[in-house]
Amino acid sequence: MNNYNQLLKDEIKDFRELGYRFLNKEVSVGDFKGKSGGMGVYAQRGGEKFMIRLRTSSGILPLEHLKLIDTFLDRYSIERLHLTTRQAIQLHDLGIDDVCDIMSESIDNNLYTRGGGGNFPRNVSLSVMSGVEKNEYFDVTPFALEVGKYLMRQIMTYKLPRKLKIAFSSSDVDESNSTLNDLGFMATIKEGKPYFRVFLAGGLGGNPAPALHYNKLIETKDILYHVEAMTQLFMAEGDYQNKAKARTRYIPRRMGINEFFECYEKHLKEVKERLSLDVNIPIEISKTLESYSHKLEETDYLLHQRQDNLYTVVVHPLNGQLPTNSFKTIVKFLDKNPNIEARLSMKESIYVRNLTEEQALELLELTKNIRMLNKVQQSVSCIGVPTCQMGIEQSQKLLVTILDYLKENNIEEKYLPSIHISGCQNSCARHQINEIGFAGGKRKVGDVLEDVFDLYVGGVFSREKTELGEKIGTIIMREIPKCIGDIACKLNEKKVTFREFLTTNKEEFLDIVKPYLI
């Protein structure tokens, strides 16, 4: 990769110059974004500071990369990291020279930002528990990494209509949302042999859609043919004129589902005839024991692995914002315990895996001041206003006010689900596919322009069932904490989870929510 790394570094000089022209108001926000996104950099609101997205491959955090990021935190006086919903790390409030220097040094260490935004294949998402998940079929980690390497080798050559998202799931739970991506691979077993189920042309945001199930199991060696076929189909059939309709999910809508699959088969055949892309990755079928002897109780922040007596600790900081000192604590812990590893989830968490009982207890103590304890505390929020250029509402502030309200009113939180909050309709927090989701906006109520959020409920994803949440209506932002409090009180009264309540008592749920709708 040395020659390729040099090509990536050669781009940085021109990008630095573009950044200064942007700061001098010689380049518009849109024109700068058109270039910066592909470099993994975005201007923050106000146009004076910048964010850089470190493309941590499928969320896997090698110790050498963690130590490198640690040096960036000190050098640039960064107070916190943002853990993203696509298993990457974002650093904020940087100058243009800062992001360019970080980019260059990261390339030297095989940590990339290229294609972290813009019209490029994004970070390949991966089930965060792949390899240690109970009831998984096999560890899909090496396949996700292989696809990531394949995409990065040619990232500079892509001319896509818009971004392309690929996901790998190790079980039917579909932790990586393979059933909601442009291209999804889900592990399975047939007659003792490993295969992948394939899902095509799904996505969230404007006019969302679950992916279409490609009704053929594929051999594991063939994954790159399908990656290339979907990429070629997207470039051939995607809409380069209308950005709002440039995602893959619009293609089957335009040509019809049967015609879309025929088109996909055509591209797949052409790729197989033209290229040699077989992958040879050894596979060991995962085994889940009939009984386990874990002594520590499983919770929302301490998980039992399928390997007996090994644990995973979930470090979920509020709003996915990990303070620098806490990051340093985790890095030091990993450095002194070489048997463990860290991965990023799609829910703004760090999963520290392969812990013994003693190590798990130590890490729980080390992270007790920043680690969220239950599902609603582990809610997901995009970065939102005042940082994001695209953001409309303060998504992170909303989550803080919800949790504060529950605490101040002594409302039990045990039955509430994780709440996913996006500052606009772009669904960066995946509000459209979770049990409770909010998307920010503005609405004139009477003579007042109010901060509001659309409420979505009932989203679900798995191999058996992937459905988008139903939009219930719109609520003024300041009323949402009380609304959630009322829902929590009803769940506590009935002693049921939110999904159970919504399924069996939907009219009662609507009666709770209706007074808050505008």
N, C-alpha and C positions, 0 to 999 in steps of 0.2 A: 504493500500500500504506500510505499515511500514516494514514488512518483506521483501517485494520485494525491497524497497529502500535500505535496508541493503545489499541485494545481489548485487545490483548495486555498492554500495560503496565498497564492498569487492573486486571488480575487480580493483579498482583504484591503490592499492598497487603494483600489478603486472605490471600494465600499466606504472606506474611511473618508475619502474625499467627498463622496456623495453625502455622507453624514454631516460634514461641515457645511456643505451647500444647503442642506435641509435646515440646519440650525441658523443659517444666515437668511432664511426665508427665500432662497433662490429655487427651491424644489418644493412642490406641494406635498401635503400629507399623503395623498393618494399615490403620487409617483414614488415617494420614498417607500411607502409600504409595499408597492409592487416589487421593489428590489429587496428590501430589508427582510420581508417575510421568508423568502427563500434562503436567507442567511441565518435564520433563526433569531432575528432581532426585530423588536417592535418599538416604535416611539410611544412613550406613555402620554397620557392626557396632559396637554400643555405644551408638548413638543420640545421639552428641554432635557428630559431624562429618558433613559432607554431600559428595556428589558431584554435579557438574552436567555434563550431556552436551550439548556444542555440536553442533547438527545441521548439520554442514558438508555442503552439498547434494551428494549422490552422491559424496562424498569429494573434491570439487574445492576447492582451497585458494587463493582469490584473495589477492593480496599484502596488500590492505587488511585482510582478516580475520586473516591471520597476524600483522600488526603489532598489531592489536587484542588478540589473544590474548597477544602478547608483553607488552603493558602489564599484563594481568591477572597474569601470572607474577611481575612485579616487585611490583605493588601488594599482592598477597596472599601473597607469599613462597612461591610454589609451586615445589617442587623438581623435579617431573617431570610430564609429560603421559602419559596412557594412550591409545594409539591402538587403537581398538576394531575388532571383526570386522564391524562394519556401517558402516565408513568415517566414523566420527565421532571427536571428541576429547573425552576426559573429564578434568576437573580434580577433584582429590580433596583431602580434609582441610580443607574450608572451613566457615566458620560460616554460619548462616542468613542474616545480613545480607550476607555475601559473595556467596552464590549469587543472592540477589535483586538485588543491585547489578549483578552480571555479566549476569544475564538482561536487566535494563533497558537497560544500555548496549549489549548485543549487538543487541537489537531496534532501537535507533537506527541501527545499522549493517547492518541486514538480515541478521543472523546470528541464528538462532532456536534455542530449546531446546524450544518447545512441541511436544508429541507425540513427544518423544524417548524416552518410556517410556509405560507405561499402555496402555489399550485404544484405541489410535489407529493410523492408518497411520504406519509408521516411515520412517526415511530410505530413499529409493529407492536401491537398490544398483546399481552400474554396473561393467562391466569396466574395471579400472584402466588398461588399455592401449588402450582404445577411441580410435580416431583415429590410433594409431601402431602397432597390432598387425599383424604379418605375417599374411596370409591371412584377415583380417577381411572382412566383406561391406561394411559401411559404418559410419561413426562414429555410434554411438547416443547420444552425450553429450547433444545438444540435446533428445532425446526424454525421457531420464531427468530432465533439468532441468525440462522442461515439465510432466511429471507431478508433480514435487516442488512446483512453484509452484501447480499446481491443488490439490493436497492442503493446502498451507499456507493458501491463501485461505479454506478452510472448516474448518480444523482444530478450531476451537472448537465446531463444530456436530455432530461425529461422536459417535454413541452405539453403538459397536461392542461385540460380546460380548467380544472380546479384540483383541490387536494384529493388524495386517494388514501383510504384507511384500510388496514389489513389487521386481522386479529387471529389468535390461536387460543383455543380452550382445550383443557385436558379432560373435561368431563361434561356431562349433560347439564351441569349447573350453569355453564357458560359465563364464568366470571369475567372473561375478557370481552363479552358482548359480540361474539362472532356472528350472532344472528342479527346484528344491527350495523354491520360495517359494509363497506364497498366489496370486500372480499373476506370471508370468514372461514376458518378451518376448525372443525371440532373433532377431537379424537373419538374413535370408536373401535370396537372389536367385533369381528365376524368370523365364526368358526376358528377361534383362537389366533387369528391374524390381525395385526393392526391396520387400520385405514383412517382416512379423514372423510367426514361429511363436509360438504362445501356449501357456502351461502353467498349469494351474489346481490349486489346493487341495493344494499340497505343504507340507512343513515338518518341522523337526527337533524334538527334545525328546521328551516322552512320546508313545509310539505314533507314531513318525515315519513319513513316507511321501513317496516321490518325487511330484512333481506329475504330474497327468494331462495328456496331450498333446491339446489342442484341435485336431482334425483339419481345420482350415481355415487357410490363410494369410490374414492380414488386411492391408489397406492401411495404410501408415504414418500416414495422416491420421486413422485411426480409434482410435488408442490410448486416448484419454480416454473413449470410449464403453465400452471394455472395463474400464477402471479403475472407472468408475461402476457398470457392470453387476455386477462382482464385489463391490463395496462394498454395493450394494443386496441382492444375494443373501445376503451374509454377515449383514446386519442382519435379513433376513427369515427365514433358516433357521438361523442360529447359535444355540448353546445359551447363553442368558443365566442359566440356573440352575446349571449344573455347570461351574465354571471349568476343571476338568481336561479337559473335552471341548468347549471353546468355540472351538477353532481350526477353520479352514475344512476341514482334512483329514478331520474327522469327518463332514462333511455328506454326501459321496458314500458313505461307509461306511454311513451310516444309511439313505439313500434309494436307493442303488444308483447305479452309474456312469452308465448310460444315462439314468436319471431326473435325475441331477445335470446332465448336459449339456443336457437338455431344459429344466431350470429356468434354467440359465445363458442359453440362447437366448431364453427368455421375458423375462428381465430385460434382455438386450441389446436386444431389439426395443422394449421399453417405453422404454428410455433414448433410443434413436435417434428415437423418435416424439416424445418430450417435450423433448429438449434439442438444442442446436446446439453441438457440441463438436469440430468438425473442427479439426485443427491443420495449419498450412501451414509445414512446415520443409523447406527445400531440402536435397537429398541428392546427394552426390557419391560414386559407387561407388569403394570403396577399391582401390588398385592395389598389388600386391606384385611387385617386380621379379624377373626371372629370376636375376640375380646382383647381388652387393653388393660394395662396396669398403671396408667397415669395417676399420680397422687394429687396433683394440683387440679382444682376444679376448672372446667372450661368456662370461659366468659366471652364477652364481646372483645376483650383485649388480650386474652390468653387462649390460644387454640391448641388442640391436640393434633399432632401429626399422625399420619398413617404408620410411621415408624414408632414402635412402642417406646414410651417414656421420653419422647422428644417433643418439644413445644415450639410454637411460634408466638412471639409477642407482637401485638399490633400497636405501633406508636402513631396515634392520630392526633396531631396538634390541632387546636381550634382553627377552623377555616383553612386547614392545610398550610398554615404559616408556622414554620419550624424556627424557633429562635436560634441564633448562631451558637450560643453557649450549649444548648441542648444537642445540636448537631455535633458539636465537638465532643460532647460526652459519649454519644453513640459511636463516633469514629474511634475514640480511645478504647471503648469496650470491644469493638470488633477487632481492633489491632491486637489486643491481648488474648483473644479467643479465636484462633484460626479455624476452628471447626465450624463456625457459624457464618451465615451470610445474610445480606440485607437486600431486599427488593422493594420497589415502589408498587403500590396498588393503583387501581383506577379510581380510588376513593380518597385520594390525598393522604395516604398513610404510608409509613415504612413498616414492612413486615420483616422482623428479625427471626430467622429460621434456624432449625437444628439445635435448639437450646436444650441443655440438660435441665433438670429441676433446679439445681443450684444456680445455673446461669440465668434461668428465667426469673427466679426470685431477685437476683441482683439487678437485672435490667429493669424489672418492674419498680424497684426502689429508686434506681437512677432516673427514671422517666416519670415519676409520680406527679411532678408538678406541671407537666405539660401534656400528659397523655389523657385523652378523653375516654370515659369509662363505659358508656353505653351507646346504643344505636343513635339516639337523637343527638347526643353530644358529638358523635362521629359523623354528623351531617356534612354534606359537601356543598361548598360555595365556590363559584368562580371568583376571579380577582376583582371584577366589577369596578364601579366608580369608587374612588377618584383616580384609579390607575389606568384602566383600560380605555383606549381610544373609542372602541365600539360600544362600551357599556352605557346603559341608560340609568340603572339604579345601583344602589349600594347593597349588593348581595351579601357581602360579609357582615355589614352592620345589621342586616335583618336577622342573620343567624344569631349574632350576639344578643340582640334584644329578645329573641325567642327564648334562648337559654336563661337569660337574666330573669325574664318573667316567670318561667317555671320555678326557678330557684327562690325568687322573692315571695312567691305565693305557695311555697312548699308543696308543689304538685309532683306526685310520683311520676317518674319518666319511663318506667320499666316496659310499658306496652307500646310506647311510641316508636315508629320506625325512623330510619335515617331520612332527613329531609334534604332534597337537592334543589339548590337555589342558583338560578342563572340571572345575571344582571340585565339580560335582554333575551330576545327570542332565539339566539344562536345555539342554545343548549350546550354550552361548554360544561355545565354541571350535570348534563343529561337529565334535566327535569322532566322530560317527556316519557321516561321509561321507568320511573320509580314509584314507590307507593304514594309518596307525597312530593310534589315538585312545584316550584314557583318560578315564573319568568317575569322580569321587571319591565316596566313601561311607564308612560305618563298618561294621565286621563283627566280631562276637565270635569270636575264634579261641581255643579252649580257654576259659580264664578271663579272657582279656585282650580288651578292646575295641580293635581295631586300626584305624589309618588305612589304607584300601584304595582301589584303583582298578579298575574294570572295564576290560578290554582289548577293543578293537574293531579289526578289521583288514579291509582289502580294499575300503573304500568308494571309489566312483568316480563322477564326474559329467561329462557331456558330452551333446551332442545325441544321439549314437549309443547311449550307455549311461549311465544313472544308477542306481546301486544302493547301498543302505545297507551299511555294514560289518557283519561278522559278530561278534557277541559271543563271545569265546573263553573268558572266565572272569574271575576276580578275583585280583588280586595285592596282597600287602601293600606299602604304599608304599615302605618302605626296601629292598625286594628289586627294585624296578623298574629302577634304574640298571644293576645287574648283568645283568638279563634283556636289556635293550637292548644292553649290551656284548656279550653272547653272540651276539645276532642280528647285530650289526655284524661280529663276527669271522667268522661263517659267510658273510656277504655278501662280505667281503674275500677269503676263501678261494676262493669261487666266482667272484668278480669279476662279480657281477650286482646289479641294483637289487633293492630289496625287493619290488616288484610282480612282477618276473620270478621271483624266488625263491618267493613265495607261490603264484604261478600254476602253476609247474612242480614245486615240491617242498613242497607243503603239509604232508605227513606229517612231513617232516624239520623244518619250522618248528614243528609241534605238539610234536615231540619236544624241541625246545629250550625251549619255553614251559611244558610240563606240570609240570616240577619246581617251578615258581614258583606254580602255581595253588593256591588254598586251597579 
